Amino acid sequence: MVKPAFISALRWGGFQKIPRSIVFARGFSRSLGRRMMDLTGFSEMQLQVKDSVSKICAQFPDDYWALRDKDETYPHELHAALAKDGFIGIALPEELGGAGLGISEATMMLQTVSQSGAGLAGAQSIHANVYATQPVAKFATKEQRSRMLPRLISGEWKACFGVTEPRSAIT
């Protein structure tokens, strides 16, 4: 079978023919080597978050993520590095020990983790630790917040959450 010299791919403005040599030049990523996200319209703080998280993620090369996938292990080192610099508490209020930023900054952090080579596995490993702390901040008692949030923000504890539906027969 003869492989076509061009591949029809969806790009901005519709389908275009892209030289096969460009598409498959990079082994793992099919990115065409340009910015994956337009950065206009973001605040200076959101761009600072992106830059800071990119520097942390640079410590975790593709080999690190390939090993996490192969061994099916949690990226404890990434979690610790992000916690060390305060990113686990990015969306929590300062009065509760967080950074006092918002969900948009947290989303920028997760997108940056994903784009770094960690993919969704890397972003998802941090996701619950950022978003599942929101109900604790909002609904927990003062005693529960003071017991849980410092440990979650520091990375000593890791968060998770469960979702169920009415009449789902969980016993």
CYANA upper distance limits for C-alpha pairs under 8 A (distance plus 0.5 A):
  4 PRO  CA     20 ARG  CA      7.97
  5 ALA  CA     19 PRO  CA      6.46
  5 ALA  CA     20 ARG  CA      5.89
  5 ALA  CA     21 SER  CA      8.21
  6 PHE  CA     17 LYS  CA      6.14
  6 PHE  CA     18 ILE  CA      5.74
  6 PHE  CA     19 PRO  CA      4.90
  6 PHE  CA     20 ARG  CA      5.41
  7 ILE  CA     17 LYS  CA      5.97
  7 ILE  CA     18 ILE  CA      5.80
  7 ILE  CA     19 PRO  CA      6.86
  7 ILE  CA     20 ARG  CA      6.29
  7 ILE  CA     23 VAL  CA      8.48
  8 SER  CA     15 PHE  CA      6.62
  8 SER  CA     16 GLN  CA      5.99
  8 SER  CA     17 LYS  CA      5.06
  8 SER  CA     18 ILE  CA      6.78
  9 ALA  CA     15 PHE  CA      5.76
  9 ALA  CA     16 GLN  CA      6.14
  9 ALA  CA     17 LYS  CA      6.92
  9 ALA  CA     18 ILE  CA      7.35
 10 LEU  CA     14 GLY  CA      6.04
 10 LEU  CA     15 PHE  CA      4.83
 10 LEU  CA     16 GLN  CA      6.96
 11 ARG  CA     15 PHE  CA      6.33
 11 ARG  CA     16 GLN  CA      7.10
 18 ILE  CA     22 ILE  CA      7.70
 18 ILE  CA     23 VAL  CA      7.58
 19 PRO  CA     23 VAL  CA      7.18
 20 ARG  CA     24 PHE  CA      6.69
 21 SER  CA     25 ALA  CA      6.18
 22 ILE  CA     26 ARG  CA      8.39
 22 ILE  CA     32 LEU  CA      7.60
 23 VAL  CA     30 ARG  CA      6.52
 23 VAL  CA     31 SER  CA      8.00
 23 VAL  CA     32 LEU  CA      7.12
 24 PHE  CA     30 ARG  CA      7.31
 26 ARG  CA     30 ARG  CA      7.06
 26 ARG  CA     31 SER  CA      8.43
 31 SER  CA     36 MET  CA      8.24
 39 LEU  CA     47 LEU  CA      8.45
 42 PHE  CA     46 GLN  CA      6.58
 42 PHE  CA     47 LEU  CA      7.13
 43 SER  CA     47 LEU  CA      6.88
 44 GLU  CA     48 GLN  CA      6.67
 45 MET  CA     49 VAL  CA      6.69
 45 MET  CA    105 GLU  CA      8.17
 46 GLN  CA     50 LYS  CA      6.79
 46 GLN  CA    104 SER  CA      8.04
 46 GLN  CA    105 GLU  CA      5.84
 46 GLN  CA    108 MET  CA      7.07
 47 LEU  CA     51 ASP  CA      6.67
 48 GLN  CA     52 SER  CA      6.54
 49 VAL  CA     53 VAL  CA      6.47
 49 VAL  CA    105 GLU  CA      7.25
 49 VAL  CA    108 MET  CA      7.56
 49 VAL  CA    109 MET  CA      6.86
 50 LYS  CA     54 SER  CA      6.46
 50 LYS  CA    108 MET  CA      6.71
 50 LYS  CA    109 MET  CA      6.50
 50 LYS  CA    112 THR  CA      6.50
 51 ASP  CA     55 LYS  CA      6.90
 52 SER  CA     56 ILE  CA      7.07
 53 VAL  CA     57 CYS  CA      6.59
 53 VAL  CA     82 LEU  CA      8.20
 53 VAL  CA    109 MET  CA      6.82
 53 VAL  CA    112 THR  CA      7.16
 53 VAL  CA    113 VAL  CA      7.55
 54 SER  CA     58 ALA  CA      6.59
 54 SER  CA    112 THR  CA      6.86
 54 SER  CA    113 VAL  CA      7.69
 54 SER  CA    116 SER  CA      7.39
 55 LYS  CA     59 GLN  CA      7.79
 56 ILE  CA     60 PHE  CA      8.33
 56 ILE  CA     81 ALA  CA      7.39
 56 ILE  CA     82 LEU  CA      7.73
 57 CYS  CA     61 PRO  CA      8.35
 57 CYS  CA     78 LEU  CA      7.99
 57 CYS  CA    113 VAL  CA      6.96
 57 CYS  CA    116 SER  CA      6.70
 58 ALA  CA    116 SER  CA      7.75
 60 PHE  CA     64 TYR  CA      6.27
 60 PHE  CA     65 TRP  CA      7.87
 60 PHE  CA     78 LEU  CA      8.04
 61 PRO  CA     65 TRP  CA      7.42
 61 PRO  CA    117 GLY  CA      7.75
 62 ASP  CA     66 ALA  CA      6.59
 62 ASP  CA    117 GLY  CA      6.53
 62 ASP  CA    118 ALA  CA      7.98
 63 ASP  CA     67 LEU  CA      6.65
 64 TYR  CA     68 ARG  CA      6.86
 65 TRP  CA     69 ASP  CA      6.67
 65 TRP  CA    117 GLY  CA      7.90
 65 TRP  CA    118 ALA  CA      6.47
 66 ALA  CA     70 LYS  CA      6.57
 67 LEU  CA     71 ASP  CA      6.39
 67 LEU  CA     72 GLU  CA      8.41
 68 ARG  CA     72 GLU  CA      5.92
 68 ARG  CA     73 THR  CA      5.53
 68 ARG  CA     74 TYR  CA      7.19
 68 ARG  CA     75 PRO  CA      7.23
 69 ASP  CA     73 THR  CA      7.45
 74 TYR  CA    125 SER  CA      7.66
 75 PRO  CA     79 HIS  CA      6.95
 75 PRO  CA    122 GLY  CA      7.71
 75 PRO  CA    125 SER  CA      7.72
 76 HIS  CA     80 ALA  CA      6.59
 77 GLU  CA     81 ALA  CA      6.62
 78 LEU  CA     82 LEU  CA      6.66
 79 HIS  CA     83 ALA  CA      6.55
 79 HIS  CA    125 SER  CA      8.29
 79 HIS  CA    126 ILE  CA      7.16
 79 HIS  CA    155 GLY  CA      7.37
 80 ALA  CA     84 LYS  CA      6.44
 80 ALA  CA    155 GLY  CA      6.43
 81 ALA  CA     85 ASP  CA      7.14
 82 LEU  CA     86 GLY  CA      6.88
 82 LEU  CA     87 PHE  CA      5.66
 82 LEU  CA     88 ILE  CA      6.79
 83 ALA  CA     87 PHE  CA      6.00
 83 ALA  CA     88 ILE  CA      5.64
 83 ALA  CA     89 GLY  CA      8.20
 83 ALA  CA    153 ILE  CA      6.80
 83 ALA  CA    154 SER  CA      5.84
 83 ALA  CA    155 GLY  CA      5.76
 84 LYS  CA    154 SER  CA      7.16
 84 LYS  CA    155 GLY  CA      8.13
 86 GLY  CA     90 ILE  CA      7.11
 86 GLY  CA     98 GLY  CA      7.92
 86 GLY  CA     99 ALA  CA      7.35
 86 GLY  CA    153 ILE  CA      7.45
 86 GLY  CA    154 SER  CA      7.81
 87 PHE  CA     99 ALA  CA      8.05
 87 PHE  CA    153 ILE  CA      8.39
 88 ILE  CA    126 ILE  CA      8.05
 88 ILE  CA    129 ASN  CA      6.80
 88 ILE  CA    130 VAL  CA      6.04
 88 ILE  CA    152 LEU  CA      8.02
 88 ILE  CA    153 ILE  CA      5.76
 88 ILE  CA    154 SER  CA      7.95
 88 ILE  CA    155 GLY  CA      7.86
 89 GLY  CA     97 GLY  CA      7.80
 89 GLY  CA     98 GLY  CA      4.91
 89 GLY  CA     99 ALA  CA      6.32
 89 GLY  CA    130 VAL  CA      6.94
 89 GLY  CA    152 LEU  CA      8.39
 89 GLY  CA    153 ILE  CA      5.49
 90 ILE  CA     98 GLY  CA      6.36
 90 ILE  CA     99 ALA  CA      5.26
 90 ILE  CA    100 GLY  CA      6.94
 90 ILE  CA    101 LEU  CA      6.17
 90 ILE  CA    102 GLY  CA      7.56
 90 ILE  CA    105 GLU  CA      7.89
 90 ILE  CA    106 ALA  CA      6.65
 90 ILE  CA    130 VAL  CA      7.68
 91 ALA  CA     98 GLY  CA      7.16
 91 ALA  CA     99 ALA  CA      6.95
 91 ALA  CA    100 GLY  CA      6.34
 91 ALA  CA    101 LEU  CA      5.50
 91 ALA  CA    102 GLY  CA      5.20
 91 ALA  CA    103 ILE  CA      6.25
 91 ALA  CA    105 GLU  CA      7.97
 91 ALA  CA    106 ALA  CA      6.70
 91 ALA  CA    130 VAL  CA      7.43
 91 ALA  CA    131 TYR  CA      8.41
 91 ALA  CA    134 GLN  CA      8.45
 92 LEU  CA     96 LEU  CA      7.24
 92 LEU  CA     97 GLY  CA      7.68
 92 LEU  CA     98 GLY  CA      4.90
 92 LEU  CA     99 ALA  CA      6.63
 92 LEU  CA    100 GLY  CA      5.91
 92 LEU  CA    101 LEU  CA      7.47
 92 LEU  CA    102 GLY  CA      8.10
 92 LEU  CA    133 THR  CA      8.25
 92 LEU  CA    134 GLN  CA      7.56
 92 LEU  CA    137 ALA  CA      7.75
 93 PRO  CA     97 GLY  CA      7.19
 93 PRO  CA     98 GLY  CA      5.60
 93 PRO  CA     99 ALA  CA      6.86
 93 PRO  CA    100 GLY  CA      4.73
 93 PRO  CA    101 LEU  CA      7.80
 94 GLU  CA     98 GLY  CA      5.10
 94 GLU  CA     99 ALA  CA      5.89
 94 GLU  CA    100 GLY  CA      5.19
 96 LEU  CA    137 ALA  CA      8.03
 96 LEU  CA    145 ARG  CA      8.16
 96 LEU  CA    146 SER  CA      8.33
 96 LEU  CA    149 LEU  CA      7.75
 97 GLY  CA    149 LEU  CA      7.93
 97 GLY  CA    150 PRO  CA      7.17
 97 GLY  CA    153 ILE  CA      8.07
 98 GLY  CA    153 ILE  CA      7.61
101 LEU  CA    105 GLU  CA      6.91
101 LEU  CA    106 ALA  CA      8.31
102 GLY  CA    106 ALA  CA      6.90
103 ILE  CA    107 THR  CA      6.49
104 SER  CA    108 MET  CA      6.72
105 GLU  CA    109 MET  CA      6.74
106 ALA  CA    110 LEU  CA      6.84
106 ALA  CA    130 VAL  CA      7.82
107 THR  CA    111 GLN  CA      6.57
108 MET  CA    112 THR  CA      6.57
109 MET  CA    113 VAL  CA      6.74
110 LEU  CA    114 SER  CA      6.65
110 LEU  CA    123 ALA  CA      5.69
110 LEU  CA    126 ILE  CA      7.98
110 LEU  CA    127 HIS  CA      7.58
111 GLN  CA    115 GLN  CA      6.54
111 GLN  CA    123 ALA  CA      7.69
112 THR  CA    116 SER  CA      6.53
113 VAL  CA    117 GLY  CA      7.88
113 VAL  CA    118 ALA  CA      6.60
113 VAL  CA    119 GLY  CA      7.68
113 VAL  CA    122 GLY  CA      7.00
113 VAL  CA    123 ALA  CA      6.11
114 SER  CA    118 ALA  CA      5.53
114 SER  CA    119 GLY  CA      4.55
114 SER  CA    120 LEU  CA      5.97
114 SER  CA    121 ALA  CA      8.23
114 SER  CA    122 GLY  CA      6.65
114 SER  CA    123 ALA  CA      5.76
115 GLN  CA    119 GLY  CA      6.67
118 ALA  CA    122 GLY  CA      5.09
118 ALA  CA    123 ALA  CA      7.44
119 GLY  CA    123 ALA  CA      7.02
120 LEU  CA    124 GLN  CA      6.19
121 ALA  CA    125 SER  CA      6.70
122 GLY  CA    126 ILE  CA      7.37
123 ALA  CA    127 HIS  CA      6.45
124 GLN  CA    128 ALA  CA      7.51
125 SER  CA    129 ASN  CA      8.23
126 ILE  CA    130 VAL  CA      6.98
127 HIS  CA    131 TYR  CA      6.62
127 HIS  CA    132 ALA  CA      8.39
128 ALA  CA    132 ALA  CA      5.45
128 ALA  CA    133 THR  CA      8.08
128 ALA  CA    159 ALA  CA      6.37
128 ALA  CA    160 CYS  CA      5.97
128 ALA  CA    161 PHE  CA      7.50
129 ASN  CA    133 THR  CA      6.88
129 ASN  CA    152 LEU  CA      7.71
129 ASN  CA    158 LYS  CA      6.60
129 ASN  CA    159 ALA  CA      5.35
129 ASN  CA    160 CYS  CA      7.35
130 VAL  CA    134 GLN  CA      8.07
132 ALA  CA    136 VAL  CA      7.98
132 ALA  CA    159 ALA  CA      6.94
132 ALA  CA    160 CYS  CA      6.97
132 ALA  CA    161 PHE  CA      6.81
133 THR  CA    137 ALA  CA      6.79
133 THR  CA    149 LEU  CA      7.96
133 THR  CA    152 LEU  CA      8.40
133 THR  CA    159 ALA  CA      7.69
134 GLN  CA    138 LYS  CA      6.68
135 PRO  CA    139 PHE  CA      6.03
135 PRO  CA    140 ALA  CA      7.70
136 VAL  CA    140 ALA  CA      5.38
136 VAL  CA    144 GLN  CA      8.32
136 VAL  CA    145 ARG  CA      6.94
136 VAL  CA    149 LEU  CA      8.24
137 ALA  CA    145 ARG  CA      6.94
137 ALA  CA    149 LEU  CA      8.31
140 ALA  CA    144 GLN  CA      6.17
140 ALA  CA    145 ARG  CA      6.44
141 THR  CA    145 ARG  CA      6.68
142 LYS  CA    146 SER  CA      6.65
143 GLU  CA    147 ARG  CA      6.63
144 GLN  CA    148 MET  CA      6.42
145 ARG  CA    149 LEU  CA      5.93
146 SER  CA    150 PRO  CA      7.25
147 ARG  CA    151 ARG  CA      7.85
148 MET  CA    152 LEU  CA      6.69
149 LEU  CA    153 ILE  CA      6.39
150 PRO  CA    154 SER  CA      6.51
151 ARG  CA    155 GLY  CA      6.68
151 ARG  CA    156 GLU  CA      5.56
151 ARG  CA    157 TRP  CA      5.82
152 LEU  CA    156 GLU  CA      6.58
152 LEU  CA    157 TRP  CA      5.27
152 LEU  CA    158 LYS  CA      6.33
152 LEU  CA    159 ALA  CA      7.37
153 ILE  CA    157 TRP  CA      8.45
164 THR  CA    168 SER  CA      7.41
